[in-house]
Amino acid sequence: MSFQFVDNSTIDRRVRKVIRSHVMKGRNAGKTVPRASKVAHLSSQLREKQWLQVRFEKEDDTDEDEKILSIYNRVGHEYSAIAIASKLSRDTRKTIHQFFSVVGEAIYPHEYCNPFDRDKSRWLRYMSTDTAYFHVTLCLMSATSDFYLEQSSRSASALVHLSHTLRLINERLSGEGALSDMTLVLVTGLVVYSQLRGDTQTWRTHMQGLHDLIRLRGGLGNFSSDSALLQKICRAEIDFALSEGCSTQFKLHEIPFSHQSWKLICYPSHTSLSPLPSAFLELHPSLREIATDTMVLANVLRTPPKGQKIDPSIFQQALITICYHLIQLGEAIGSANESSLDSCCHLGLTAFMTTLTFQMGRRRLLRREFLAERLRILMQRSVQHLQTSDGLLLWILCLGRIALCGNADDSWLLPLIEVEVRRLGITDWESLLESLNQFPWINGLHGPTAKIVWDSVLERKTENPNVIGTSTHQQSLDGMGYSGLVSY
């Protein structure tokens, strides 16, 4: 018998099917095979079409970049489709996206404001059309990262971008675009960059250059049609004035939106004014007006109507208007040697506004030495005159610790808070909040830091019960070495 291999060449398709069926007999007994629903498949396709649909029909007057940003992104983020003025890696694009998101959240916090996507897309569009803005933005990204990470050295790439920025701005200043909006945007970027880097002299130089360019354009009144650029300039001025302890070069009446009644625009239901604390009723009329505006803004932010938030532009208008008013009135209070009550309330209102303008945990006031020193001087001079029954001194001390001072100031601030808490008979956290809520105060914003301060006060009470029971404000100041802080 001869050896023979198995020959499969004669097996046709029907035979192969029979073989497979025979092999699988009993293998799938009791099993059910789920089959995709045609309805679900069609619904999935419909949802996908809706995700990818561009809302051009509803926004015929929208520019091309905003139409692109309105597309639902299945991959990447809302900036992935925008062309940048230079070739970037995927990680760099992601960093740019995060930077614009963080900055937008700092200026227009979502707790109080509606989204401001139109403005965000505008600044991003500048990155795709202007190389100088692209470089200054990367400089700001690097400086912001270094600031939050507390790094003093600058990276080599940041220096390269700074060099490109300065070269391109100098070329622009020598040409026809010297007074263009983009030139002002670029110089404002350099102002913020030098501020983040802590380079005071360069900060002053760029700030003066910005003032000169605006004056050559005819003043702030010529920016009424561009509220975003106007607000950017005003925020830079406020930053500089509060940090340096000087006045703003532009006055409140020069700002186009300063005459608008933002109190009525924010919420019609908040047109009624909250009762002012008794201490505020004794203030100078101009300062009392600011205190009233600040109380209205605080009430709007801490008890907004359900489901409603402030328009981002109106929110910035309110902050800028009150800050300009406070800064300019501060000169009059100082030069006229007004009462200690006016000076202390003015500082308390300024501290409150800095917590809104320079968000705690988002965008902090970078250099607070001037305001912190002023707080120490006023407490040394006026602490005995501020012991009012409504808790004015406690409000100033708590806001001063939250907005102006750091851990190093606890050595003299906490003893003062201790004494005032004891004098007012405050024994628990709820009683402390009740006292503070008489004044401009937002629990959601100021509460977490205030709770830390309150816990520190309780800890001191536990450690030094006898001393706290007999100390006074003046003894607390003298014991901390501040008796000779002010010379007359």
Secondary structure, DSSP 8 states (H G I E B T S, - for coil): --------TT--HHHHHHHHHHHTTTTTTT-------HHHHHHHHHHHHHHH---TTT-TTS-HHHHHHTS--SSS-TTTTS--SS---HHHHHHHHHHHHHHHHHHS-TTTB---HHHHHHHHHHHHH-HHHHHHHHHHHHHHHHHHHT--S--HHHHHHHHHHHHHHHHHHTSTTTTSHHHHHHHHHHHHHHHHHT-HHHHHHHHHHHHHHHHHTT-GGGGTT-HHHHHHHHHHHHHHHHHHT---SS-GGGSTTTTS-HHHHH-GGG-S-----HHHHTS-HHHHHHHHHHHHHHHHHHS--TT--B-HHHHHHHHHHHHHHHHHHHHHHHHTT--HHHHHHHHHHHHHHHHHHTTTTTS--S--HHHHHHHHHHHHHHGGG---TT-HHHHHHHHIIIII--GGGHHHHHHHHHHHHHHHT--SHHHHHHHHTTSS--HHHHHHHHHHHHHHHHHHHHH-HHHHHH--HHHHHHHTT-TTSS--
